[in-house]
Amino acid sequence: MYYNQIKKVRTEQGLTLLKLSNISGVSVGYLCHLEIGSRNNPSIEIMEKISKALGKTIMEIFFIQK
């Protein structure tokens, strides 16, 4: 199973959900759902926006295997 690293990377960078939302163009609500795992199938466009905003690759953010 794959887990995303949005919250881990976001907090390491000192970003709030609101700041990440402003940078990425993805809503705070959707980011929150992704972080807690209640949504787990974002589109490639959403993954690109979030990864770019965090300065990481899609693989580094969304495809961590546990």
Biotite code that builds the C-alpha atoms (Angstrom):
import biotite.structure as struc

atoms = struc.array([
    struc.Atom([0.000, 0.000, 0.000], chain_id="A", res_id=1, res_name="MET", atom_name="CA", element="C"),
    struc.Atom([1.207, 3.514, -0.813], chain_id="A", res_id=2, res_name="TYR", atom_name="CA", element="C"),
    struc.Atom([1.021, 6.517, 1.487], chain_id="A", res_id=3, res_name="TYR", atom_name="CA", element="C"),
    struc.Atom([1.570, 10.159, 0.691], chain_id="A", res_id=4, res_name="ASN", atom_name="CA", element="C"),
    struc.Atom([4.089, 12.344, 2.461], chain_id="A", res_id=5, res_name="GLN", atom_name="CA", element="C"),
    struc.Atom([2.231, 15.657, 2.107], chain_id="A", res_id=6, res_name="ILE", atom_name="CA", element="C"),
    struc.Atom([1.888, 16.394, 5.817], chain_id="A", res_id=7, res_name="LYS", atom_name="CA", element="C"),
    struc.Atom([5.417, 15.274, 6.675], chain_id="A", res_id=8, res_name="LYS", atom_name="CA", element="C"),
    struc.Atom([7.058, 17.402, 3.993], chain_id="A", res_id=9, res_name="VAL", atom_name="CA", element="C"),
    struc.Atom([4.693, 20.345, 4.549], chain_id="A", res_id=10, res_name="ARG", atom_name="CA", element="C"),
    struc.Atom([5.426, 20.507, 8.277], chain_id="A", res_id=11, res_name="THR", atom_name="CA", element="C"),
    struc.Atom([9.186, 20.027, 7.727], chain_id="A", res_id=12, res_name="GLU", atom_name="CA", element="C"),
    struc.Atom([9.054, 23.095, 5.488], chain_id="A", res_id=13, res_name="GLN", atom_name="CA", element="C"),
    struc.Atom([7.032, 25.069, 8.038], chain_id="A", res_id=14, res_name="GLY", atom_name="CA", element="C"),
    struc.Atom([4.013, 25.412, 5.762], chain_id="A", res_id=15, res_name="LEU", atom_name="CA", element="C"),
    struc.Atom([0.414, 25.566, 6.926], chain_id="A", res_id=16, res_name="THR", atom_name="CA", element="C"),
    struc.Atom([-2.347, 23.933, 4.908], chain_id="A", res_id=17, res_name="LEU", atom_name="CA", element="C"),
    struc.Atom([-3.492, 27.417, 3.883], chain_id="A", res_id=18, res_name="LEU", atom_name="CA", element="C"),
    struc.Atom([-0.029, 28.396, 2.641], chain_id="A", res_id=19, res_name="LYS", atom_name="CA", element="C"),
    struc.Atom([0.348, 25.131, 0.690], chain_id="A", res_id=20, res_name="LEU", atom_name="CA", element="C"),
    struc.Atom([-3.109, 25.683, -0.756], chain_id="A", res_id=21, res_name="SER", atom_name="CA", element="C"),
    struc.Atom([-2.160, 29.186, -1.902], chain_id="A", res_id=22, res_name="ASN", atom_name="CA", element="C"),
    struc.Atom([1.093, 27.973, -3.467], chain_id="A", res_id=23, res_name="ILE", atom_name="CA", element="C"),
    struc.Atom([-0.345, 24.870, -5.148], chain_id="A", res_id=24, res_name="SER", atom_name="CA", element="C"),
    struc.Atom([-3.825, 26.055, -6.107], chain_id="A", res_id=25, res_name="GLY", atom_name="CA", element="C"),
    struc.Atom([-5.364, 22.992, -4.418], chain_id="A", res_id=26, res_name="VAL", atom_name="CA", element="C"),
    struc.Atom([-8.107, 23.666, -1.872], chain_id="A", res_id=27, res_name="SER", atom_name="CA", element="C"),
    struc.Atom([-7.383, 23.421, 1.846], chain_id="A", res_id=28, res_name="VAL", atom_name="CA", element="C"),
    struc.Atom([-10.199, 20.902, 2.235], chain_id="A", res_id=29, res_name="GLY", atom_name="CA", element="C"),
    struc.Atom([-8.862, 18.600, -0.442], chain_id="A", res_id=30, res_name="TYR", atom_name="CA", element="C"),
    struc.Atom([-5.309, 18.826, 0.933], chain_id="A", res_id=31, res_name="LEU", atom_name="CA", element="C"),
    struc.Atom([-6.646, 17.940, 4.380], chain_id="A", res_id=32, res_name="CYS", atom_name="CA", element="C"),
    struc.Atom([-8.491, 14.902, 2.995], chain_id="A", res_id=33, res_name="HIS", atom_name="CA", element="C"),
    struc.Atom([-5.337, 13.741, 1.232], chain_id="A", res_id=34, res_name="LEU", atom_name="CA", element="C"),
    struc.Atom([-3.245, 14.154, 4.382], chain_id="A", res_id=35, res_name="GLU", atom_name="CA", element="C"),
    struc.Atom([-5.592, 12.150, 6.588], chain_id="A", res_id=36, res_name="ILE", atom_name="CA", element="C"),
    struc.Atom([-6.196, 9.506, 3.926], chain_id="A", res_id=37, res_name="GLY", atom_name="CA", element="C"),
    struc.Atom([-9.923, 9.944, 3.425], chain_id="A", res_id=38, res_name="SER", atom_name="CA", element="C"),
    struc.Atom([-9.136, 10.688, -0.236], chain_id="A", res_id=39, res_name="ARG", atom_name="CA", element="C"),
    struc.Atom([-6.397, 8.663, -1.822], chain_id="A", res_id=40, res_name="ASN", atom_name="CA", element="C"),
    struc.Atom([-6.679, 8.869, -5.586], chain_id="A", res_id=41, res_name="ASN", atom_name="CA", element="C"),
    struc.Atom([-5.712, 12.392, -6.703], chain_id="A", res_id=42, res_name="PRO", atom_name="CA", element="C"),
    struc.Atom([-5.398, 13.125, -10.401], chain_id="A", res_id=43, res_name="SER", atom_name="CA", element="C"),
    struc.Atom([-1.964, 13.485, -11.956], chain_id="A", res_id=44, res_name="ILE", atom_name="CA", element="C"),
    struc.Atom([-2.601, 17.236, -12.237], chain_id="A", res_id=45, res_name="GLU", atom_name="CA", element="C"),
    struc.Atom([-3.243, 17.524, -8.489], chain_id="A", res_id=46, res_name="ILE", atom_name="CA", element="C"),
    struc.Atom([-0.185, 15.418, -7.692], chain_id="A", res_id=47, res_name="MET", atom_name="CA", element="C"),
    struc.Atom([1.930, 17.661, -9.945], chain_id="A", res_id=48, res_name="GLU", atom_name="CA", element="C"),
    struc.Atom([0.650, 20.857, -8.307], chain_id="A", res_id=49, res_name="LYS", atom_name="CA", element="C"),
    struc.Atom([1.285, 19.613, -4.771], chain_id="A", res_id=50, res_name="ILE", atom_name="CA", element="C"),
    struc.Atom([4.691, 18.103, -5.566], chain_id="A", res_id=51, res_name="SER", atom_name="CA", element="C"),
    struc.Atom([5.858, 21.244, -7.354], chain_id="A", res_id=52, res_name="LYS", atom_name="CA", element="C"),
    struc.Atom([4.668, 23.452, -4.477], chain_id="A", res_id=53, res_name="ALA", atom_name="CA", element="C"),
    struc.Atom([6.660, 21.284, -2.048], chain_id="A", res_id=54, res_name="LEU", atom_name="CA", element="C"),
    struc.Atom([9.741, 21.170, -4.285], chain_id="A", res_id=55, res_name="GLY", atom_name="CA", element="C"),
    struc.Atom([9.640, 17.379, -4.568], chain_id="A", res_id=56, res_name="LYS", atom_name="CA", element="C"),
    struc.Atom([8.851, 14.805, -7.233], chain_id="A", res_id=57, res_name="THR", atom_name="CA", element="C"),
    struc.Atom([5.531, 13.018, -7.482], chain_id="A", res_id=58, res_name="ILE", atom_name="CA", element="C"),
    struc.Atom([7.299, 9.802, -6.509], chain_id="A", res_id=59, res_name="MET", atom_name="CA", element="C"),
    struc.Atom([8.748, 11.394, -3.359], chain_id="A", res_id=60, res_name="GLU", atom_name="CA", element="C"),
    struc.Atom([5.344, 12.676, -2.209], chain_id="A", res_id=61, res_name="ILE", atom_name="CA", element="C"),
    struc.Atom([2.812, 10.106, -3.376], chain_id="A", res_id=62, res_name="PHE", atom_name="CA", element="C"),
    struc.Atom([4.489, 6.738, -3.784], chain_id="A", res_id=63, res_name="PHE", atom_name="CA", element="C"),
    struc.Atom([6.035, 5.889, -0.443], chain_id="A", res_id=64, res_name="ILE", atom_name="CA", element="C"),
    struc.Atom([5.417, 2.223, 0.276], chain_id="A", res_id=65, res_name="GLN", atom_name="CA", element="C"),
    struc.Atom([4.690, 1.053, 3.815], chain_id="A", res_id=66, res_name="LYS", atom_name="CA", element="C"),
])
